[in-house]
Every structure is written in C-alpha cells, then in structure tokens.
C-alpha cells in the first residue's frame, strides 16, 4: 500500500480544510514545493497535491504545476483539472498522476480520453462524498449517487480511484470505512486510495489489511500524530 502525504495549496500556502470548508482553514507553511520535497524525503511514495482554489474556481494554477515538475519530486495533482487538455498539461509538466473529481462525476468520458492518451496508471478518479452523494466543483455542487459514478468511471477504463468521506476530512476521526467498503464491493478491481480522517498507525494498518492500494495522510502528519517513517 502506498503511503501518500497530502499538500493542499490555497493562496500559495500549505493548508488543511476542516470537512472541506473553505472558511475553516489551518495554515501549515508558505512553500508548497518545499513541503512536497520534505514529505518525499521522509519516504512518501508519492505526494498528493491539491490546488484548492483551482478546485473551487476551475482555473488551476499552472505555475504550481511547473514548480512541482521542476523539483523532480513524484507527485499526483488534483484541483481544477476539468478538461482532458488541462489534465494532459499537468502530466506534461511532471505530474505522475492526475486526479479528477468534477469530471469523474459529471463527464467521465474525459477520464476515458486520458486513460487512452496516457494509460490507466496516470489517471485517478476522485470520489468525494457528502451525504451519500459524490460531489465535484471543489465539493460545492449537488453531486450524484456514488454507485452511478463508480459504474461510469469503470466503464471508461479507470483503474485508480480516490475516495474521501468529506465529513471525515481534516477531523482525525478515522476514515469512512463504510464508503470504502461499498466502493470495493461494487468494483473490486479498482485500486482504491483512502483519504480523509486518517489519524493513526492503526488506521493505516486497518486500511492495508482491507486491501487498499493507497492511503492519503494530511493533518495527522502536520500535527505530529504520526510520521511517514512510522507508517512505512
């Protein structure tokens, strides 16, 4: 299972949101590229970078992509990648994987195009769930039934999915195992990455035992509850 530290970026700062709320922001640093390099140096397999303003507005920060690509650190990138052209641009800038949420919900054919263009290892569908609905647009739209989204993304050849229970994100209350189990039951061939609420080594061990392909850790790392080395 991949250990994937998270670097969320808003207004050029490294931040974490509480339950996806842009009005509940904690700042952890002012150099996202340096933070990405730190987590990789600590042993993270790949670093998960989210352009939060891009996710909200649909206008990603291309300068952030370029700075990350120039660093040479392996990263996967999400936030505002709502077209095949934008996602391909991120890959060309150096992203190993691109993470698409709004397109996964509303235009899964975009993910199919990317799978055909770059291969299935480069594309991750983000399934961000609030009140039983998979949402896009920075977690701000009305969403669609999770089962419908999973069926759509698998139909277009997606092999990687990132599942977040929004109500757990940033809370350190543990991941949404019900959501993860439901997705795994519906699409057992998906390589599933857990995100949201991970707080302890025990959380990560349980996810590994459950057969997940990856685990994203954010606030627990920033607040010193766990370290990348401990998890490895």
CORBEL-V829995 format. One record per backbone hydrogen bond with DSSP energy under -0.5 kcal/mol. CO is the residue of the C=O (numbers start at 1). NH is the residue of the N-H. E is the energy in kcal/mol with one decimal. If there is no record, write none. Layout:
CO;NH;E
CO;NH;E
This chain:
2;4;-0.6
2;215;-2.1
3;5;-0.6
3;45;-1.8
3;46;-0.7
4;217;-1.8
5;48;-3.1
7;50;-2.0
8;15;-2.8
9;52;-2.1
9;53;-0.7
10;13;-2.0
13;10;-2.0
13;15;-0.6
14;28;-3.8
14;29;-1.0
15;8;-0.7
16;26;-2.5
17;19;-0.7
18;21;-1.7
20;22;-0.7
21;18;-0.7
21;24;-1.9
24;18;-1.5
26;16;-1.8
29;14;-2.9
31;35;-2.0
32;36;-2.4
33;37;-2.3
34;38;-2.1
35;39;-2.3
36;40;-2.0
37;41;-2.6
38;42;-2.0
39;44;-2.4
40;43;-1.3
47;49;-0.7
47;76;-2.6
48;7;-3.2
49;78;-2.5
50;9;-3.1
50;52;-1.1
51;55;-2.3
52;56;-2.0
53;57;-3.0
54;58;-2.9
58;60;-0.6
60;62;-1.1
61;64;-0.7
61;65;-1.5
62;66;-2.4
63;67;-2.2
64;68;-2.4
65;69;-3.0
66;70;-2.3
67;71;-1.0
68;71;-0.5
68;72;-0.7
68;73;-0.7
69;72;-0.9
74;47;-1.8
75;96;-2.5
75;97;-1.0
76;49;-3.0
77;99;-3.1
78;51;-2.6
80;82;-1.6
83;87;-2.1
84;88;-2.5
85;89;-2.1
86;90;-1.8
87;91;-2.0
88;92;-2.6
89;93;-1.5
90;94;-0.7
90;95;-2.3
91;94;-1.0
97;77;-2.3
98;100;-0.5
98;124;-2.7
99;79;-0.6
100;126;-2.8
101;105;-1.9
102;106;-2.9
103;107;-1.6
107;110;-2.2
107;111;-0.6
108;112;-1.8
109;113;-2.2
110;114;-2.0
111;115;-2.5
112;116;-2.1
113;117;-2.0
114;118;-3.3
114;119;-0.6
115;119;-1.8
119;122;-1.4
120;123;-0.9
122;98;-2.6
123;160;-0.6
124;100;-2.5
124;126;-0.6
125;127;-0.6
125;162;-3.0
126;128;-0.8
127;129;-0.6
127;164;-2.2
128;135;-3.4
129;166;-2.3
129;167;-0.5
130;133;-1.9
132;146;-0.9
133;130;-2.6
134;144;-2.0
135;128;-0.6
136;140;-1.3
136;141;-1.3
137;140;-0.7
144;134;-3.4
145;149;-1.8
146;150;-2.6
147;151;-2.1
148;152;-2.1
149;153;-2.6
150;154;-2.1
151;155;-1.7
152;156;-1.0
153;158;-2.2
154;157;-1.4
159;191;-3.4
160;125;-2.3
161;163;-0.5
161;193;-2.8
162;127;-3.6
163;195;-1.6
164;129;-3.1
164;166;-1.0
165;168;-2.4
165;169;-0.8
166;169;-0.8
168;171;-2.2
168;172;-0.5
169;19;-3.2
175;177;-1.5
176;180;-2.1
177;181;-2.9
178;182;-2.1
179;183;-2.2
180;184;-2.5
181;185;-2.4
182;186;-2.0
183;187;-2.8
187;190;-1.9
190;192;-0.9
191;161;-2.4
192;213;-2.2
192;214;-1.4
193;163;-2.7
194;216;-3.0
195;165;-0.9
197;174;-2.9
198;220;-0.5
200;204;-1.6
201;205;-2.7
202;206;-2.3
203;207;-1.8
204;208;-2.3
205;209;-2.7
206;210;-1.7
207;212;-2.1
208;211;-1.7
213;2;-2.6
214;194;-2.3
215;4;-2.7
217;6;-2.0
218;221;-1.3
218;222;-1.8
219;223;-2.4
220;225;-1.9
220;226;-1.3
221;224;-1.4
227;231;-2.0
228;232;-2.5
